[in-house]
Amino acid sequence: MKNFFVLFLIFVISLLGFLRCAFGNGFDIYEQSAKAVGMAGAIIAQADDPSAIFFNPAGITHLDGTQVSMGACLVMPTMQFKSNGNVLMGTYPGETAKIKDHTWAIPNAYVTHKINDKVSVGIGAFAHFGLGVEWPHYWEGRFTPGTTKTILKTTSISPVIAFKPLEDLSIGLGPYIQYFDIQLNNLVFIAPPTPPITPNNNRAQTADANLTANNWDWGWQAGFQLNIMEGLTFGAAYLSEVRHKINDGDQKITSLANGAVILKQGFSGEFTLPATLRLGLAWQKDPWTVEAGGQWTEWTSYKTLQAIFENGTSLTSPKNWHNAWLWRIGAQYRVNKYLDLRAGFFYDETPIPSSTMDPLVPSGDRMGYCGGLGIHLDRLTFDVAYNFIQDESRAWNNPSGDVKVGPGTITRVTGKFEKAYAHIFAVNVTYRF
């Protein structure tokens, strides 16, 4: 066991630099295991692999012996912006810009150990929240904060304990320590522009603004599973919000004309990652397992993106997101002792109002079509899965698209974010000792 926990810690350390992004609505990440990806995340009321540490820690009481699971999800998103046209910005109606192609990786790692028939323990590392998007450097929306490049990374390390006070009831809980790292890039004016604002004739008047910050903080999670009757189980799990207070952030503004650093200073701020509540009802009758449920996310905690700089100025970007639900259903069919087939579907409500939507997260309601399989070889299990996620188009016409020089607004960027979808591939390897 000691060797496996050492390997786990090594994996966690590497994960801090490896994680980049996800494709959950807002910037929530629920791709935490390949089995979950294959069943649209509908595994709150059932638990037969170590990823229960994330989805519902009460479930680890059902896992025998010591189990180790490691894996990753690969996310390949795409999206484009179709402009309404803007003379000052040098764009014509129907002109498009597309986000840069990236494959973003979301690793996970879990270890569980059954102490006795009543008590189990575990530790997991997962990326609860994340965001990664990079637009072309001179696309039309380049002056909105964070819109040439945004990377938000989190890594949570969660030790949990679970116990069975009754034969039909399991309860799990534990803290999670979370690392938060954010980078925001966009262009800013350092001199009044000469219209039209195009890359060739305005490079001397613009600069790259870069904000970076990181922080450690903590939250907690708890869950339970209740066997209502034979074959029917209800589960619920809650993860608390985490408030990251930034006191040592950095801002750097670099001239695009000659690469000179125009300004370098610190900033402070606060970034709250919201609480989530997950619910599930599972029906099991060999060879079938079917689960339906939902996830509620308290996005009202994300009111403003703000940075207060050392020179007395500030950056304030209102968000005012609203709470939202994600609905899902997943099914598994056990073909034989070696093979499970899985499928699922989810509908993810957007938390983002039209009045504050911007290119950092321009998502609408999403639908996900999921499939996967599990291969069991004695003590070893391989899980693989695939998701296709389709995102609703969103019109952009609000103050976040205003192009400002000093206190004044010279124009507004408007258009539509469209053709947004993602391919997600996931794999996990689990070993039972």
Protein Blocks (a to p, Z undefined) as FASTA:
>chain_A
ZZmmmmmmmmmmmmmmmpmbdcbehjacfbfbfklmmnnopamkgccbfklmmmommlmm
mpghjdddddddddddddddddebjfknopaehiacdddddddddddddddddfblmbcc
ddddddfbacdddddfkbmklmgghilbccdddddddddddddfbfkbccdddddddddd
ddddddddfbdcdddddfklmmmmpccdddddddddddddddddddfbghiacddddddd
dddddfkbccddddfklopafbdcdddddddddddddddddddddfbdcddddddddfkl
mmbccdddfkopacdddfkpacdddddddddddfblmbccdddddddddfbdfklgcfkl
mcccdddddddddddehjaccddddddddddddddddfklpccehjbcfbdcddddehia
cddddddddddZZ
